[in-house]
């Protein structure tokens, strides 16, 4: 039973990682490099949105995703009684 819980825990953890890293990839590579020309038609705080994503947006999203991951892992730890 414990081995099944261990596998389910890590499967869920890897699922969270894959989703969060995919979001970060889309924001940093997709918005910051691939879609930069289209996004530059929109301005945010006086800066072109494509430029903003390339320079700052992907960093902000990464930091937010770290906090989302912490929250998800705390919930997952509680679900499997792995709280310290």
N, C-alpha and C positions, 0 to 999 in steps of 0.2 A: 504493500500500500504506500509506503514511504517513497519507494522508487517511482511509482506512478505520479505522486505529488511533485516529486523533484522534476520529472520530465515535463509535467504540465506547467510548472512554475517557469522553467527555462524556455519552454515553447512560447508562453505568453510574453516573457521578457524579450525574446528575439523578435516577436511580432511588434511589440512597442518600438524597439530599436529600428526595425525596418521602416515602419511608418514615419517615425520622427526624422530619421535620416533622409527619407525620400522627400519629406516636406522641405528640409533644409537644402537638399540638392536642387529642388525645383526653384526655391527662392534665390539661392546663390548663383547657380549656373543658368537656370532658365530665365529668371527675371534680370539678373545682373549681366548676362552675356548674350544669350540667344534673343531675348525680346527687348533688348535695350533700346533699339531704334523706335519701336512702337511705343514703349513706355516714356520715351523722352518727349512725346507730344503732350504729356500731362506734367504739370508742375506741382511740387509739394514744398511749401516753405520757401519758394523762390528758386528751388533747384529742380532740374529735370528728374522725373521719377526713376528713369532707368539709371541715371548717374547715382541717385540716392541709394537704390538697391545695391548697386555694385560697390559703393563705398561704405555705407552704414547699415542699410536695411538687412542684409544677410547676417551681419553681426548681431543686431538686435533680435532677429528671429532666432538665431542660435542660442542666445542667452535665455530667451523665453522658452525655447524647447528644452533647455536644461531643467528649468523649474517645472515644466510639464512632466518631464521624465521622473523627477524626484517625487512629484505627487502621485503619478501612476505606480511607481515602485513602492511607495509607502502603502498604497491601497492593496497592491499585490502581496506585499509582505504580511499585511493584516489578514488577508484572505487565507494565506497558508500558514498562519501563526508563526511568522518568522520575525516578529517584532523584538527589538532588543530591550 
